[in-house]
Amino acid sequence: MAVSARANELALAAAQAASDKLATDIVVLDVSEQLVITDAFVIASAPNERQVSAIVDSVEERLLGMGAKPVRREGEREGRWVLLDFVDIVVHVQHAEERSFYALERLWKDCPVIPFVDAALADTGNQQ
């Protein structure tokens, strides 16, 4: 079973919201074949705790505007790895050090990557 259309839409919107707040190394994974609890992971990095918080707020605001509310939010106090569970998708915003250490992409390497192109980069490419 592939990622649902709704999960794909939410995941790409979350990735864009993270990118808009200067998240780095954004990866969207289709975990629907491996997990029954969610369809997709969005993984993003930030260089410091303040940036992690800004990215999390941006993602949550964007998805709330799409009618998706997180059922769980973990790690916010420490600001090193915040997890937002929207049921259809789970968003991981990690401090760069945690991202390197835990390497979620390696753990989920058998899962297909959902292509994400930052809208700002796509717009730049169209103007040339």
C-alpha positions, -999 to +999 in steps of 0.1 A: +000+000+000+015+033-011+013+066+007-022+081+006-029+112-014-037+131+018-005+120+035+015+130+004-001+164+003+005+170+040+041+157+038+050+180+010+033+210+027+052+202+059+085+200+039+078+233+023+069+250+056+102+236+070+121+249+040+105+283+043+121+285+078+155+275+064+155+239+075+182+218+059+185+183+046+148+179+041+138+143+033+103+129+028+099+091+032+070+068+023+069+045+053+035+031+045+048-004+037+068-006+069+045+010+095+008+008+100+006+038+122+016+064+096+022+068+059+051+093+057+080+108+076+092+143+070+128+147+084+144+182+086+174+196+103+183+229+119+216+243+133+202+253+168+173+249+192+157+282+183+156+273+146+142+239+154+114+256+173+107+281+144+105+252+119+081+232+142+059+263+146+059+269+108+050+232+100+022+232+126+007+264+114+008+253+077-008+220+084-034+235+107-044+257+077-050+224+058-072+210+086-045+188+101-039+190+138-011+171+156-023+144+179+011+143+196+040+167+200+072+156+217+106+170+225+096+206+224+111+216+257+146+204+248+144+217+213+169+191+200+144+167+183+108+176+180+083+151+167+049+162+154+025+133+149-004+142+125-014+105+122-011+104+084+024+118+086+051+122+113+074+152+112+108+150+128+127+183+132+162+176+145+191+196+156+219+188+131+239+169+158+209+146+166+203+142+129+238+130+123+238+107+154+204+090+149+205+089+111+168+082+105+174+080+068+197+050+073+172+033+096+145+037+070+167+033+039+144+007+024+116+031+022+109+051-010+118+088-010+089+111-019+104+138-042+104+173-027+114+204-046+115+236-026+091+261-042+117+289-040+142+268-060+115+258-085+105+295-090+142+305-095+146+277-121+115+290-140+128+326-142+160+318-159 
